[in-house]
């Protein structure tokens, strides 16, 4: 809008159509300076200026009209003013039928019915207008409906690349093919059914998804886990046998060995809880029917804290024993093997294990040794079965798989370092909730504990399929948040929030609720009693992606769920 003068409280302007007739603010400098007005009066004719009633008189230094000394013509003092805050409305001047016209905002849904341009007298559309929040607004265009047929809508244009275009029920992204042509790289929708298709620059299909959920592509890269029928795909893969995880093939025969047990070679591997490992040596040994080499497996293991296992010796614990017997009286290259299986308890931590192969003869006059090409291996045979099975003691005690839920044992919240037990606020109404960072009320942390019954149930479990906590996200600073999870060893709230072994859980959308898995590599320290609860939001800094307000109570009031075999 252009102001041509300001005398007293009256400002003369060219075309006041964009102004609210009940008042508002004008700015000459993108909102830095504001001039309030209270009313607008249209000019008596199209040639007369409109008059805006200002709340104050013109400030000092406001431009005034001047006279050209050469021509004697009056030069108006034109000042551009914008309605503030800015409005991006489309406005139609509506004739009320009594000679008065008012500007009316045209909603997006009605813009296709009112084409831009000036109407001849009597040739304009008939509209229904109403006041919405003090602003005249077109409510309907009786007798008309938006119909666009046989048209492709393109942005920014039908000849630009890249561009987005809509034809019928299909949206496409068109890009250059790197030469002189064009290629559709994305297609959404379709004539008969919905689908999403993505193409390469050569026009070949790269990936897609049909309306029945079938995904096409060379590979699938996801940010987090994938569930198949409610089960974690990563966990399903992890449960499968991993094959040979450590191996040694003797490149040459070992030195002669008499009646003293002698170490040959050891293999190191990382043992995970609830799995079956197989140690095997298979090859040729110097033996006869009376000279019989004895093979042994001896082991050492690392600490619960992840420290490395010491190198095993002939004095280390023995877990396997086998004697090779030759088929004849004479010493020959006799075939022999030894195998041992190790089941790691589900409650064990992840730890390193080293397995040593030793050999010992039974004759002081005839040496024994391991021939070259003999193979010594460690295999991962997979996770223990988590279903129901008999434990082998004639049915006196059946191993069962249980799924149980547990309430919170205790909960404590901190706001800027101060304890806030059981705090509730009107917008959520829950005592159990946490805010990671960024909340207007300050920095929030939460610690919770699980009950001793949950710990008792997990003690001695053969396997633990999962440990879950319930989360109902009902407020965030963004569209959702990332729960920062860590663990503590407290049976009641400490004076300040603490936590170890932190990790970021999956993104939780605002309003979502359900059970969330605790990471599988954290389960061992929960099962063995090292950790006794969760800490939320520790050390997340000022990142609003970690700010979330939530409840941990499911509809029945439970907060933890465990599936275990025992």
C-alpha positions in Angstrom: 0.0 0.0 0.0 1.2 3.5 -0.9 0.7 6.4 1.5 0.5 9.8 -0.2 0.1 12.1 2.8 -0.4 12.2 6.6 -2.1 15.2 8.2 -3.2 15.0 11.8 -4.6 11.6 12.3 -5.6 11.2 8.6 -3.4 9.3 6.2 -4.3 9.3 2.5 -3.4 6.1 0.7 -3.7 4.5 -2.7 -6.0 1.4 -2.5 -6.7 0.3 1.1 -8.1 -3.0 0.0 -5.6 -5.1 2.0 -6.4 -3.2 5.3 -8.6 -4.6 8.1 -11.5 -2.1 8.4 -11.4 -2.5 12.2 -7.8 -1.5 12.6 -4.3 -2.9 12.7 -0.6 -2.0 12.3 1.4 -0.7 9.3 5.1 -0.8 8.9 7.5 0.9 6.4 10.5 -1.3 7.4 9.6 -5.0 7.7 8.2 -4.7 11.2 10.9 -2.6 12.9 8.6 0.5 13.1 4.8 0.1 13.6 2.1 2.7 13.1 -1.3 1.7 14.5 -4.6 2.6 12.8 -8.2 2.3 13.9 -10.4 2.7 10.8 -10.4 2.9 7.0 -12.7 5.0 4.8 -12.9 4.4 1.1 -12.5 7.3 -1.3 -15.7 8.8 -2.8 -14.7 7.5 -6.2 -11.9 5.4 -7.8 -10.0 8.6 -8.4 -10.1 9.8 -4.8 -7.7 8.5 -2.2 -8.7 6.2 0.7 -8.3 7.6 4.2 -6.8 5.7 7.1 -7.5 6.9 10.6 -4.2 6.7 12.5 -3.8 6.3 16.2 -1.2 9.0 16.3 -0.2 12.1 14.3 2.6 11.8 11.8 6.1 11.5 13.3 8.7 14.1 12.8 10.5 13.9 9.5 7.5 12.2 7.8 7.8 13.0 4.0 5.5 15.8 2.7 4.5 16.6 -0.8 6.8 19.1 -2.7 6.5 21.2 -5.9 8.7 20.7 -8.9 10.4 24.1 -9.3 10.7 23.6 -13.1 7.2 22.4 -13.9 5.3 23.6 -10.9 3.7 20.1 -10.6 3.0 18.7 -7.1 5.1 15.7 -6.2 3.3 13.5 -3.7 5.3 12.2 -0.7 4.8 8.5 -1.4 5.7 6.0 1.3 5.3 2.2 0.9 3.6 0.6 3.9 2.9 -3.0 4.6 0.3 -4.6 6.7 2.0 -6.1 9.8 2.2 -8.9 10.5 2.4 -9.8 6.8 -0.6 -11.4 5.2 -0.4 -13.7 2.3 -4.2 -13.6 1.6 -5.8 -13.4 -1.8 -8.4 -10.6 -1.6 -11.5 -10.0 -3.7 -13.3 -6.7 -3.8 -17.0 -7.5 -3.2 -19.8 -5.2 -4.2 -22.4 -5.3 -1.5 -25.1 -4.1 -3.9 -25.6 -0.7 -2.3 -22.6 1.0 -4.0 -20.2 0.0 -1.2 -17.4 -2.5 -1.8 -15.4 -4.4 0.8 -12.2 -6.5 0.5 -12.8 -10.2 1.3 -10.2 -12.9 1.9 -10.5 -15.8 -0.5 -9.7 -19.2 1.1 -7.4 -21.6 -0.7 -10.3 -24.0 -1.4 -12.3 -21.3 -3.3 -9.5 -19.7 -5.3 -10.0 -21.9 -8.4 -13.5 -20.5 -8.6 -12.5 -16.9 -8.6 -9.9 -16.3 -11.4 -7.7 -13.2 -11.0 -8.8 -10.2 -12.9 -11.2 -7.3 -13.1 -14.9 -8.0 -13.7 -17.1 -5.9 -16.0 -20.1 -4.4 -14.3 -22.7 -7.1 -13.8 -20.3 -9.9 -15.0 -18.8 -10.8 -11.6 -19.5 -14.0 -9.6 -22.0 -14.1 -6.9 -20.5 -14.9 -3.5 -21.5 -15.4 0.1 -19.3 -13.5 2.6 -19.0 -13.7 6.3 -16.8 -12.2 9.0 -14.2 -14.5 10.4 -12.2 -13.2 13.4 -13.1 -9.7 12.3 -12.1 -10.2 8.7 -14.5 -10.4 5.8 -14.1 -13.8 4.2 -15.6 -15.4 1.1 -17.6 -18.4 2.4 -19.0 -19.8 -0.9 -19.4 -19.3 -4.6 -23.0 -20.5 -5.2 -23.5 -22.5 -8.4 -19.9 -23.2 -9.1 -17.4 -26.0 -8.2 -13.8 -26.4 -9.0 -13.2 -28.8 -11.9 -9.9 -29.1 -13.7 -10.0 -31.6 -16.5 -7.3 -32.8 -18.9 -4.7 -30.6 -17.2 -1.2 -31.2 -15.9 -0.3 -28.9 -13.0 3.4 -28.3 -12.8 5.7 -26.4 -10.5 7.6 -24.2 -11.4 6.5 -24.8 -15.0 5.8 -27.6 -17.5 9.2 -27.0 -19.2 11.4 -26.6 -16.1 13.7 -29.3 -14.7 13.6 -30.4 -12.0 9.8 -30.0 -11.6 6.8 -31.5 -9.8 3.8 -32.3 -11.9 0.3 -33.7 -11.2 -1.7 -35.4 -13.8 -5.0 -37.0 -12.7 -4.2 -39.1 -9.6 -0.5 -39.3 -10.2 2.2 -37.0 -8.8 5.6 -37.1 -10.5 9.1 -35.6 -10.0 10.8 -34.9 -13.3 14.6 -34.4 -13.6 17.2 -34.1 -16.3 18.6 -37.4 -17.6 22.1 -35.8 -17.7 21.9 -35.3 -21.5 19.2 -33.5 -23.4 16.2 -35.4 -22.2 14.0 -35.8 -19.1 13.3 -38.7 -16.8 10.6 -39.3 -14.2 12.6 -40.1 -11.0 9.6 -40.4 -8.5 6.0 -41.4 -9.1 3.3 -41.3 -6.4 -0.3 -42.5 -6.8 -1.5 -44.1 -10.0 -4.5 -44.5 -12.3 -5.9 -47.7 -10.7 -4.1 -48.1 -7.3 -1.6 -46.2 -5.1 2.1 -46.9 -5.4 5.4 -45.3 -4.8 8.1 -45.8 -7.5 11.6 -44.4 -7.6 13.7 -44.5 -10.8 17.3 -43.9 -11.6 18.7 -41.4 -14.2 18.6 -44.2 -16.8 14.8 -44.6 -16.3 15.2 -48.1 -14.6 13.1 -48.8 -11.5 15.3 -48.5 -8.4 12.8 -49.1 -5.6 9.1 -49.0 -5.0 6.2 -50.0 -2.8 2.8 -51.1 -3.9 -0.6 -50.5 -2.2 -0.5 -54.1 -0.8 2.8 -53.4 1.0 5.2 -55.2 -1.4 8.6 -53.5 -1.5 10.8 -53.7 -4.6 14.5 -52.8 -4.5 18.1 -54.1 -4.6 18.6 -53.4 -0.9 16.8 -52.0 2.2 18.5 -49.6 4.5 16.6 -48.7 7.6 17.6 -46.3 10.5 16.5 -48.7 13.2 15.2 -52.3 13.6 12.7 -54.0 11.4 9.9 -56.1 12.9 8.5 -59.3 11.3 5.2 -60.4 12.8 6.1 -58.5 15.9 9.6 -59.9 16.3 12.8 -58.0 15.8 14.4 -59.0 12.5 17.9 -58.1 13.8 17.3 -60.3 16.9 16.0 -63.1 14.7 19.3 -62.9 12.6 21.4 -62.6 15.8 19.7 -65.8 17.2 20.8 -67.8 14.2 24.0 -69.8 14.2 27.0 -67.6 13.2 29.2 -70.5 12.0 32.9 -70.7 12.6 34.0 -67.6 14.6 37.7 -68.7 15.3 39.9 -71.2 13.6 43.5 -72.4 13.3 44.9 -74.8 10.7 48.3 -76.3 11.7 50.7 -75.3 8.9 53.3 -77.9 10.1 53.6 -80.8 12.5 54.1 -79.8 16.1 57.3 -80.7 18.0 57.6 -84.2 19.6 55.8 -84.5 22.9 56.4 -87.1 25.6 54.5 -87.7 28.7 54.4 -84.0 29.7 51.2 -82.2 28.7 52.1 -79.5 26.2 50.2 -76.5 24.9 49.8 -76.1 21.1 47.7 -73.1 20.2 44.7 -71.3 21.7 41.7 -69.5 20.1 40.0 -66.3 21.5 36.4 -65.3 20.9 33.6 -63.2 22.5 31.0 -65.3 24.2 27.5 -63.9 24.4 24.8 -65.0 27.0 22.3 -67.6 26.1 24.2 -69.3 23.2 25.7 -72.6 22.3 29.4 -72.7 21.3 31.2 -75.8 19.9 35.0 -76.4 20.1 36.4 -79.0 17.7 39.7 -80.4 16.7 39.9 -82.7 13.8 43.0 -84.1 12.0 45.9 -86.6 12.2 48.0 -87.5 15.2 51.0 -89.8 15.7 49.6 -92.9 17.5 49.4 -96.7 17.7 47.2 -99.1 19.5 49.4 -98.6 22.6 51.0 -95.2 22.1 47.9 -93.0 22.7 48.1 -89.2 22.6 45.6 -87.5 24.9 44.0 -84.2 23.7 42.5 -81.6 26.1 40.7 -78.3 25.9 41.6 -75.8 28.6 40.0 -72.4 29.0 40.4 -69.0 30.6 37.7 -66.2 30.6 37.7 -62.5 30.9 36.0 -60.5 33.6 32.4 -59.3 33.9 33.6 -55.8 33.1 34.7 -56.8 29.6 38.4 -57.2 30.5 40.4 -59.6 28.3 40.9 -63.2 29.1 44.4 -64.3 30.2 46.4 -66.7 28.0 45.4 -70.3 29.1 48.0 -72.8 30.2 48.2 -76.5 31.0 47.1 -75.5 34.5 43.9 -73.8 33.3 40.5 -75.5 33.9 39.9 -78.5 31.7 36.6 -78.8 29.7 37.4 -81.5 27.2 39.4 -84.8 27.1 39.9 -87.3 24.3 42.4 -90.1 23.5 43.5 -91.0 20.0 44.1 -94.7 19.5 45.9 -96.0 16.4 44.6 -99.0 14.5 47.8 -101.0 14.4 50.7 -101.8 16.7 53.1 -99.5 14.7 53.1 -95.7 15.0 51.2 -94.2 12.1 49.4 -91.0 11.2 46.1 -91.8 12.9 42.9 -89.9 12.4 41.4 -88.4 15.6 39.0 -85.7 16.7 37.6 -84.1 19.9 34.5 -81.9 20.4 33.1 -80.0 23.3 30.0 -77.8 23.5 29.6 -74.9 25.8 26.2 -73.3 26.8 26.5 -69.8 28.2 23.8 -69.0 30.7 21.3 -66.3 29.7 22.3 -64.3 32.8 26.0 -64.2 32.0 27.5 -61.0 30.7 29.3 -60.7 27.4 32.9 -61.9 28.0 36.0 -63.0 26.2 37.0 -66.7 26.3 40.2 -68.4 25.2 40.4 -72.1 24.5 43.7 -74.0 24.5 44.4 -77.3 22.8 47.0 -79.5 24.6 48.5 -82.9 23.7 50.2 -85.4 26.0 51.7 -88.9 25.3 51.7 -92.0 27.4 55.1 -93.4 26.4 58.5 -92.2 27.5 60.1 -93.9 24.5 57.7 -92.9 21.7 56.9 -89.3 21.0 53.5 -88.1 19.8 52.6 -84.9 17.9 49.9 -83.1 15.8 50.3 -83.4 12.1 50.0 -80.5 9.7 46.6 -79.6 8.2 44.8 -80.5 11.5 42.1 -78.0 12.1 41.1 -76.4 15.4 37.8 -74.4 15.3 35.3 -72.5 17.5 31.7 -72.3 16.1 28.7 -70.3 17.2 25.7 -72.7 17.0 23.0 -70.0 17.8 20.8 -68.9 20.6 19.1 -71.3 23.0 15.6 -72.3 22.1 13.1 -70.0 24.0 10.0 -72.2 23.7 8.7 -74.8 26.1 10.8 -78.0 26.4 11.6 -80.7 29.0 14.7 -80.1 31.0 15.6 -83.8 30.9 14.8 -84.8 34.4 11.8 -87.0 33.6 9.3 -84.1 33.7 9.7 -83.2 37.3 10.4 -79.6 36.3 9.3 -78.3 33.0 11.1 -75.3 31.5 8.5 -72.7 30.5 8.5 -69.4 28.6 6.8 -66.6 30.6 5.7 -63.1 29.7 5.1 -61.0 32.9 4.4 -57.4 33.6 5.5 -55.4 36.6 4.7 -52.0 38.1 7.2 -49.3 39.0 9.0 -49.7 42.3 9.8 -46.0 42.6 10.1 -42.9 40.4 11.8 -39.6 41.0 12.2 -36.5 38.8 14.6 -33.6 38.9 14.0 -30.1 37.5 17.2 -28.0 37.2 18.8 -30.2 39.9 15.9 -30.0 42.4 13.8 -33.1 43.2 10.2 -33.1 42.1 8.6 -36.3 43.4 5.2 -37.0 41.9 5.0 -33.6 40.1 1.9 -33.2 37.9 0.9 -30.4 35.6 -2.5 -29.6 34.1 -1.6 -30.4 30.5 -0.7 -34.1 31.2 -2.0 -35.2 34.6 0.6 -37.9 35.1 3.0 -38.3 38.0 5.4 -40.4 36.0 6.9 -38.4 33.2 10.2 -36.8 32.2 11.4 -33.9 30.1 14.9 -34.3 28.7 15.7 -30.7 27.8 14.3 -27.6 26.3 11.1 -27.4 28.4 10.1 -23.8 29.3 10.0 -24.8 32.9 13.7 -26.0 32.9 15.9 -29.1 32.5 14.2 -32.4 33.5 15.6 -35.9 34.3 13.7 -39.0 35.5 14.9 -42.1 37.3 12.7 -45.2 37.8 13.2 -48.6 39.5 11.7 -52.0 38.8 10.4 -54.2 41.6 12.4 -57.0 43.3 10.0 -59.5 41.9 11.1 -58.8 38.4 14.7 -59.3 39.5 13.7 -62.6 41.2 12.0 -63.9 38.1 15.0 -63.2 35.9 17.5 -64.8 38.2 18.5 -68.2 36.8 16.6 -67.8 33.6 17.8 -70.0 30.7 17.1 -67.2 28.2 15.5 -63.8 28.1 13.8 -62.9 24.9 13.3 -59.2 25.7 12.8 -56.7 28.5 10.5 -53.8 27.6 9.2 -50.6 29.2 5.9 -48.8 28.4 6.0 -45.3 27.0 3.1 -43.0 26.3 4.4 -39.8 24.7 2.0 -37.0 25.2 4.1 -33.8 24.8 7.3 -32.9 22.9 9.1 -29.8 21.7 9.1 -31.1 18.1 7.0 -33.7 16.3 8.4 -36.4 18.6 11.5 -37.1 20.7 14.4 -39.6 21.2 14.4 -41.2 24.6 18.0 -41.2 26.0 18.2 -44.4 28.1 20.8 -45.2 30.7 20.9 -47.6 33.7 21.5 -47.3 37.5 22.1 -49.5 40.5 19.9 -47.7 43.0 17.0 -49.2 45.0 15.7 -45.7 45.8 16.2 -42.2 44.4 19.7 -40.7 44.9 20.4 -37.1 45.6 21.3 -36.4 41.9 20.4 -38.2 38.7 23.0 -40.9 37.7 23.3 -43.4 34.9 25.6 -45.6 32.9 25.7 -47.4 29.5 23.5 -44.8 27.7 22.0 -45.3 24.3 19.4 -43.5 22.2 16.2 -45.4 21.6 14.0 -45.1 18.5 12.3 -41.8 17.6 8.9 -41.6 19.3 6.2 -39.6 17.6 4.1 -37.2 19.8 1.0 -39.1 20.8 2.4 -42.6 20.3 2.2 -45.2 23.0 3.3 -48.8 23.4 6.0 -51.2 24.6 9.7 -50.4 23.8 12.5 -52.9 23.8 15.6 -52.4 26.0 18.7 -53.1 23.9 19.6 -56.8 23.9 23.2 -56.1 24.9 22.0 -54.5 28.1 19.9 -57.4 29.3 22.7 -59.4 31.0 23.4 -56.7 33.6 19.7 -56.4 34.3 19.3 -60.2 34.8 22.3 -60.5 37.1 21.1 -57.7 39.3 23.9 -55.2 38.4 21.3 -52.6 37.2 18.0 -51.9 39.0 16.3 -49.3 37.0 16.3 -46.7 34.1 17.5 -43.1 33.9 15.9 -40.9 31.2 17.4 -37.8 29.6 20.9 -37.8 31.2 23.5 -35.7 29.4 21.4 -34.8 26.4 22.5 -31.2 26.4 20.2 -28.6 24.8 19.0 -30.7 21.8 15.2 -30.3 21.5 15.1 -33.7 19.8 15.5 -35.3 23.3 12.8 -33.3 25.0 9.7 -35.3 25.7 7.0 -35.6 28.3 5.6 -39.1 28.8 3.9 -41.6 31.1 5.2 -45.1 31.8 1.8 -46.6 32.9 0.0 -48.9 30.5 -3.8 -49.2 30.7 -3.5 -51.7 33.5 -0.9 -49.6 35.5 2.1 -51.8 34.5 5.4 -50.3 33.4 7.8 -53.2 32.6 7.3 -56.4 30.6 9.7 -59.4 30.4 9.6 -62.6 28.3 12.0 -65.2 29.7 12.5 -69.0 29.8 13.0 -70.7 33.2 
